[in-house]
Amino acid sequence: MPLYEFECPGCQHSVELLVRSPEEPAVCPDCGNDQLTRLMSAPSAPSMKGGSSSLPVAARGESCGAPRCCGGGTCG
């Protein structure tokens, strides 16, 4: 079930709602309005320890250090 961000034109609140099906209308929990506008959500990037803002990249045959990359072993 996807989580979407909506804005209510009635009370101007932004709210995240769990959408169970496309047929089910999203309803503002504050004022009950069902004419919500779905907002564009930006995906979050993985955070890296140590303050690095770049993603780990391994050369062929080396390990990038990420536990989920290549099963945690060497890539290549």
N, CA, C and O atoms as a MOPAC input file, in Angstrom:
PM7 MOZYME 1SCF
protein

 N      0.84000 1    -1.17500 1     0.00000 1
 C      0.00000 1     0.00000 1     0.00000 1
 C      0.89100 1     1.24600 1     0.00000 1
 O      1.64200 1     1.48000 1     0.94600 1
 N      0.80000 1     2.02900 1    -1.05400 1
 C      1.66100 1     3.20700 1    -1.13900 1
 C      1.23500 1     4.34400 1    -0.21800 1
 O      0.05500 1     4.52700 1     0.08100 1
 N      2.22800 1     5.09200 1     0.21400 1
 C      2.02400 1     6.26400 1     1.05200 1
 C      2.19500 1     7.47800 1     0.15500 1
 O      3.24800 1     7.64900 1    -0.45900 1
 N      1.16800 1     8.32700 1     0.06900 1
 C      1.19500 1     9.51100 1    -0.77600 1
 C      1.01600 1    10.76000 1     0.06800 1
 O      0.42500 1    10.72200 1     1.14700 1
 N      1.54200 1    11.87700 1    -0.44800 1
 C      1.35600 1    13.16200 1     0.21200 1
 C      0.27900 1    13.92800 1    -0.55300 1
 O      0.30700 1    14.01200 1    -1.78000 1
 N     -0.66200 1    14.47900 1     0.19600 1
 C     -1.76700 1    15.22700 1    -0.38400 1
 C     -1.84700 1    16.60700 1     0.25200 1
 O     -1.37900 1    16.82300 1     1.36900 1
 N     -2.46000 1    17.55000 1    -0.49600 1
 C     -2.76000 1    18.86700 1     0.05000 1
 C     -4.25900 1    19.07400 1    -0.06500 1
 O     -4.86900 1    18.74800 1    -1.08300 1
 N     -4.84100 1    19.61800 1     0.98800 1
 C     -6.28100 1    19.86700 1     1.02200 1
 C     -6.54400 1    21.32000 1     0.60800 1
 O     -6.02600 1    22.24000 1     1.24200 1
 N     -7.34100 1    21.53900 1    -0.44500 1
 C     -7.64600 1    22.90700 1    -0.84200 1
 C     -8.59300 1    23.60500 1     0.13500 1
 O     -8.67600 1    24.83400 1     0.14500 1
 N     -9.30500 1    22.83300 1     0.95300 1
 C    -10.24400 1    23.41300 1     1.91600 1
 C     -9.56500 1    24.03700 1     3.11400 1
 O     -9.87400 1    25.16900 1     3.48400 1
 N     -8.62800 1    23.30000 1     3.73600 1
 C     -7.98600 1    23.79800 1     4.95200 1
 C     -6.49100 1    24.05300 1     4.77600 1
 O     -5.81200 1    24.44300 1     5.72600 1
 N     -5.97200 1    23.83500 1     3.56000 1
 C     -4.57400 1    24.10900 1     3.21100 1
 C     -3.56000 1    23.22700 1     3.94400 1
 O     -2.37600 1    23.56300 1     3.96900 1
 N     -3.98400 1    22.11500 1     4.53700 1
 C     -3.05600 1    21.22000 1     5.22500 1
 C     -2.46300 1    20.21200 1     4.24600 1
 O     -3.11900 1    19.78500 1     3.29600 1
 N     -1.21200 1    19.84100 1     4.49500 1
 C     -0.56400 1    18.74800 1     3.76700 1
 C     -0.55900 1    17.54000 1     4.69000 1
 O     -0.29300 1    17.65500 1     5.88600 1
 N     -0.85700 1    16.38300 1     4.11800 1
 C     -0.96100 1    15.17600 1     4.92600 1
 C     -0.48700 1    13.97700 1     4.11000 1
 O     -0.70300 1    13.92700 1     2.89900 1
 N      0.16300 1    13.00500 1     4.76800 1
 C      0.54000 1    11.75100 1     4.12800 1
 C     -0.52900 1    10.71800 1     4.45400 1
 O     -0.90200 1    10.53300 1     5.61200 1
 N     -1.01600 1    10.04800 1     3.41400 1
 C     -2.06700 1     9.04800 1     3.60300 1
 C     -1.68000 1     7.74700 1     2.93500 1
 O     -1.04100 1     7.73700 1     1.88300 1
 N     -2.07400 1     6.65400 1     3.55600 1
 C     -1.89400 1     5.32600 1     3.00200 1
 C     -3.06400 1     5.07200 1     2.05900 1
 O     -4.21800 1     5.11400 1     2.48600 1
 N     -2.78900 1     4.80900 1     0.78800 1
 C     -3.84100 1     4.60400 1    -0.20600 1
 C     -3.98800 1     3.11200 1    -0.43800 1
 O     -3.08100 1     2.46900 1    -0.96700 1
 N     -5.11500 1     2.56600 1    -0.04900 1
 C     -5.33600 1     1.12500 1    -0.15500 1
 C     -5.71200 1     0.70400 1    -1.57200 1
 O     -5.30000 1    -0.36200 1    -2.02800 1
 N     -6.48900 1     1.52900 1    -2.27200 1
 C     -6.85900 1     1.23800 1    -3.65500 1
 C     -7.13700 1     2.54900 1    -4.38600 1
 O     -7.50800 1     3.54200 1    -3.75900 1
 N     -6.96000 1     2.55800 1    -5.71800 1
 C     -7.20100 1     3.77800 1    -6.48800 1
 C     -8.66200 1     4.24200 1    -6.44900 1
 O     -8.94800 1     5.42600 1    -6.62300 1
 N     -9.58300 1     3.29700 1    -6.21700 1
 C    -11.00700 1     3.63800 1    -6.17000 1
 C    -11.39700 1     4.33600 1    -4.86200 1
 O    -12.39000 1     5.06000 1    -4.80900 1
 N    -10.60800 1     4.11000 1    -3.81500 1
 C    -10.90600 1     4.69600 1    -2.50100 1
 C    -10.42700 1     6.15000 1    -2.47400 1
 O     -9.23200 1     6.40100 1    -2.62800 1
 N    -11.34800 1     7.12500 1    -2.28000 1
 C    -10.92300 1     8.52900 1    -2.27200 1
 C    -10.13000 1     8.87200 1    -1.00500 1
 O    -10.44000 1     8.39800 1     0.08800 1
 N     -9.10900 1     9.70000 1    -1.17900 1
 C     -8.34500 1    10.19900 1    -0.03700 1
 C     -9.17500 1    11.30200 1     0.62500 1
 O     -9.72200 1    12.17100 1    -0.05400 1
 N     -9.26100 1    11.25600 1     1.94200 1
 C    -10.07000 1    12.21900 1     2.69500 1
 C     -9.18600 1    12.94400 1     3.69700 1
 O     -8.39800 1    12.32000 1     4.40800 1
 N     -9.32100 1    14.27200 1     3.74900 1
 C     -8.54400 1    15.07500 1     4.69300 1
 C     -8.96200 1    14.72400 1     6.11900 1
 O    -10.14500 1    14.80100 1     6.45100 1
 N     -8.00800 1    14.34100 1     6.96400 1
 C     -8.35500 1    13.98500 1     8.34100 1
 C     -8.73300 1    15.20400 1     9.18600 1
 O     -9.32600 1    15.05200 1    10.25400 1
 N     -8.39300 1    16.42200 1     8.71800 1
 C     -8.70500 1    17.62600 1     9.48500 1
 C    -10.10800 1    18.15900 1     9.20800 1
 O    -10.84400 1    18.50000 1    10.13300 1
 N    -10.47900 1    18.23000 1     7.90400 1
 C    -11.77500 1    18.85100 1     7.58600 1
 C    -12.75400 1    17.92700 1     6.86800 1
 O    -13.91400 1    18.29300 1     6.67900 1
 N    -12.30100 1    16.71100 1     6.45700 1
 C    -13.19500 1    15.75600 1     5.81300 1
 C    -13.33900 1    15.94500 1     4.30800 1
 O    -14.09400 1    15.20400 1     3.67800 1
 N    -12.64300 1    16.90900 1     3.71000 1
 C    -12.71300 1    17.15400 1     2.27700 1
 C    -12.15100 1    15.95500 1     1.51800 1
 O    -11.09800 1    15.43100 1     1.88000 1
 N    -12.86200 1    15.51000 1     0.44700 1
 C    -12.37600 1    14.38100 1    -0.34100 1
 C    -11.85300 1    14.82200 1    -1.71100 1
 O    -11.67100 1    13.99000 1    -2.59900 1
 N    -11.61400 1    16.10600 1    -1.88500 1
 C    -11.08400 1    16.63900 1    -3.13600 1
 C     -9.61400 1    17.04300 1    -2.95800 1
 O     -9.23900 1    18.17600 1    -3.25700 1
 N     -8.80000 1    16.12600 1    -2.47900 1
 C     -7.39500 1    16.40800 1    -2.19800 1
 C     -6.55800 1    16.38800 1    -3.47500 1
 O     -6.88100 1    15.68900 1    -4.43500 1
 N     -5.49000 1    17.15900 1    -3.46900 1
 C     -4.53900 1    17.19600 1    -4.57500 1
 C     -3.31400 1    16.38800 1    -4.17600 1
 O     -2.68200 1    16.65700 1    -3.15400 1
 N     -2.98800 1    15.39200 1    -4.99800 1
 C     -1.80700 1    14.58500 1    -4.70600 1
 C     -0.56400 1    15.37500 1    -5.08700 1
 O     -0.47200 1    15.90100 1    -6.19600 1
 N      0.38900 1    15.45600 1    -4.17000 1
 C      1.61800 1    16.20100 1    -4.39100 1
 C      2.70900 1    15.28800 1    -4.92900 1
 O      2.70000 1    14.08100 1    -4.69100 1
 N      3.64600 1    15.88100 1    -5.65600 1
 C      4.78000 1    15.13300 1    -6.16600 1
 C      5.75500 1    14.90500 1    -5.02700 1
 O      6.17400 1    15.85700 1    -4.36800 1
 N      6.11800 1    13.66700 1    -4.79100 1
 C      7.05800 1    13.32500 1    -3.72500 1
 C      8.40300 1    12.99400 1    -4.32700 1
 O      8.49200 1    12.28700 1    -5.33100 1
 N      9.44600 1    13.50700 1    -3.71200 1
 C     10.79800 1    13.18400 1    -4.15300 1
 C     11.28000 1    11.96200 1    -3.38500 1
 O     11.12500 1    11.90200 1    -2.16500 1
 N     11.86300 1    10.98500 1    -4.08100 1
 C     12.38400 1     9.82000 1    -3.36000 1
 C     13.57100 1    10.21500 1    -2.50400 1
 O     14.32200 1    11.12700 1    -2.84900 1
 N     13.73500 1     9.53400 1    -1.40300 1
 C     14.86200 1     9.83500 1    -0.52900 1
 C     16.07900 1     9.04100 1    -0.98600 1
 O     15.96100 1     7.91900 1    -1.47700 1
 N     17.22700 1     9.63500 1    -0.81800 1
 C     18.48500 1     8.97300 1    -1.15600 1
 C     19.01000 1     8.27000 1     0.08700 1
 O     18.76300 1     8.72400 1     1.20400 1
 N     19.72300 1     7.17800 1    -0.09100 1
 C     20.26400 1     6.49500 1     1.09600 1
 C     21.28100 1     7.38700 1     1.79500 1
 O     22.06800 1     8.07800 1     1.14900 1
 N     21.25300 1     7.36300 1     3.11400 1
 C     22.23200 1     8.15500 1     3.86400 1
 C     23.47200 1     7.31100 1     4.08400 1
 O     23.39100 1     6.09500 1     4.25600 1
 N     24.61100 1     7.96600 1     4.07800 1
 C     25.87800 1     7.27200 1     4.24800 1
 C     26.51500 1     7.72700 1     5.54900 1
 O     26.49300 1     8.91500 1     5.86900 1
 N     27.07900 1     6.79900 1     6.29600 1
 C     27.78200 1     7.14400 1     7.53300 1
 C     29.07700 1     7.86200 1     7.19800 1
 O     29.67600 1     7.60800 1     6.15300 1
 N     29.50700 1     8.74100 1     8.06300 1
 C     30.77400 1     9.43300 1     7.86900 1
 C     30.64100 1    10.73200 1     7.10600 1
 O     31.64800 1    11.37200 1     6.80600 1
 N     29.41400 1    11.14000 1     6.78300 1
 C     29.21300 1    12.42500 1     6.14000 1
 C     29.45500 1    12.43600 1     4.64200 1
 O     29.39300 1    13.50700 1     4.03700 1
 N     29.72300 1    11.31200 1     4.01900 1
 C     29.93300 1    11.27100 1     2.58400 1
 C     28.60100 1    11.43200 1     1.87800 1
 O     27.61300 1    10.81000 1     2.26900 1
 N     28.56200 1    12.25600 1     0.84700 1
 C     27.31700 1    12.46400 1     0.12800 1
 C     27.24800 1    11.63300 1    -1.14400 1
 O     26.24100 1    11.68600 1    -1.85100 1
 N     28.28900 1    10.86800 1    -1.45600 1
 C     28.27100 1    10.05900 1    -2.66200 1
 C     27.99400 1     8.60000 1    -2.30600 1
 O     28.24100 1     8.15700 1    -1.18500 1
 N     27.48400 1     7.87900 1    -3.27400 1
 C     27.18700 1     6.46600 1    -3.07900 1
 C     28.46500 1     5.65000 1    -3.24100 1
 O     29.35900 1     6.04900 1    -3.98700 1
 N     28.56400 1     4.51200 1    -2.55200 1
 C     29.76300 1     3.69300 1    -2.69900 1
 C     29.80700 1     3.05200 1    -4.08000 1
 O     28.79200 1     2.56600 1    -4.57700 1
 N     30.96600 1     3.05100 1    -4.68700 1
 C     31.15300 1     2.44400 1    -5.99600 1
 C     32.40400 1     1.58400 1    -5.92000 1
 O     33.43900 1     2.02300 1    -5.41700 1
 N     32.30600 1     0.36100 1    -6.42000 1
 C     33.44900 1    -0.54800 1    -6.38700 1
 C     33.97000 1    -0.77200 1    -7.79500 1
 O     33.20000 1    -0.86100 1    -8.75100 1
 N     35.27900 1    -0.86100 1    -7.90600 1
 C     35.88500 1    -1.25300 1    -9.17200 1
 C     35.68300 1    -2.75000 1    -9.33100 1
 O     35.39700 1    -3.43900 1    -8.35200 1
 N     35.82300 1    -3.25600 1   -10.52300 1
 C     35.62500 1    -4.69300 1   -10.77500 1
 C     36.54100 1    -5.51400 1    -9.87400 1
 O     37.74900 1    -5.28300 1    -9.83200 1
 N     35.96000 1    -6.47500 1    -9.15400 1
 C     36.71900 1    -7.35100 1    -8.28900 1
 C     36.95500 1    -6.80500 1    -6.89400 1
 O     37.59200 1    -7.47600 1    -6.08200 1
 N     36.46300 1    -5.60400 1    -6.58500 1
 C     36.62400 1    -5.02100 1    -5.25900 1
 C     35.26800 1    -4.96600 1    -4.56100 1
 O     34.22600 1    -5.10100 1    -5.20200 1
 N     35.28800 1    -4.77000 1    -3.26800 1
 C     34.07100 1    -4.62300 1    -2.49300 1
 C     33.82600 1    -3.13800 1    -2.22900 1
 O     34.74600 1    -2.40900 1    -1.85800 1
 N     32.57000 1    -2.69000 1    -2.42300 1
 C     32.23700 1    -1.29000 1    -2.15900 1
 C     31.95000 1    -1.06800 1    -0.67900 1
 O     31.90400 1     0.07600 1    -0.22900 1
 N     31.75600 1    -2.13900 1     0.08300 1
 C     31.49700 1    -2.02200 1     1.51100 1
 C     30.02300 1    -1.98900 1     1.87000 1
 O     29.67600 1    -2.07400 1     3.04700 1
 N     29.15800 1    -1.86800 1     0.89100 1
 C     27.72000 1    -1.86300 1     1.15700 1
 C     27.26400 1    -3.30400 1     1.37900 1
 O     27.55500 1    -4.16900 1     0.55400 1
 N     26.55100 1    -3.58200 1     2.48400 1
 C     26.19100 1    -4.96000 1     2.80500 1
 C     25.26500 1    -5.60900 1     1.78500 1
 O     25.28100 1    -6.83300 1     1.65200 1
 N     24.45700 1    -4.83700 1     1.05800 1
 C     23.50800 1    -5.42800 1     0.11900 1
 C     24.07200 1    -5.52700 1    -1.28500 1
 O     23.46900 1    -6.17200 1    -2.14200 1
 N     25.19900 1    -4.91300 1    -1.53800 1
 C     25.79100 1    -4.92000 1    -2.88300 1
 C     26.48900 1    -6.25300 1    -3.11600 1
 O     27.38200 1    -6.62000 1    -2.35300 1
 N     26.10700 1    -6.96700 1    -4.13200 1
 C     26.76100 1    -8.23400 1    -4.50000 1
 C     26.82000 1    -9.19700 1    -3.32500 1
 O     27.73600 1   -10.01500 1    -3.24500 1
 N     25.87900 1    -9.11400 1    -2.43300 1
 C     25.85700 1   -10.00400 1    -1.29000 1
 C     26.90000 1    -9.65500 1    -0.22800 1
 O     27.16400 1   -10.45500 1     0.66900 1
 N     27.48900 1    -8.46700 1    -0.32700 1
 C     28.48300 1    -8.06100 1     0.65700 1
 C     29.87600 1    -8.52300 1     0.32900 1
 O     30.82600 1    -8.20500 1     1.04500 1
 N     30.01200 1    -9.27700 1    -0.75500 1
 C     31.33500 1    -9.75800 1    -1.15800 1
 C     31.95700 1    -8.83500 1    -2.18400 1
 O     31.72600 1    -7.62600 1    -2.16800 1
 N     32.73500 1    -9.40100 1    -3.06500 1
 C     33.35400 1    -8.59300 1    -4.11000 1
 C     32.44000 1    -8.49400 1    -5.31500 1
 O     31.72000 1    -9.44100 1    -5.63400 1
 N     32.46500 1    -7.35600 1    -5.98200 1
 C     31.64700 1    -7.12300 1    -7.16400 1
 C     32.41600 1    -7.58500 1    -8.39000 1
 O     33.64400 1    -7.51500 1    -8.42100 1
 N     31.71100 1    -8.04700 1    -9.38000 1
 C     32.38900 1    -8.38200 1   -10.62800 1
 C     32.23000 1    -9.75800 1   -10.96200 1
 O     32.74000 1   -10.20700 1   -11.98800 1

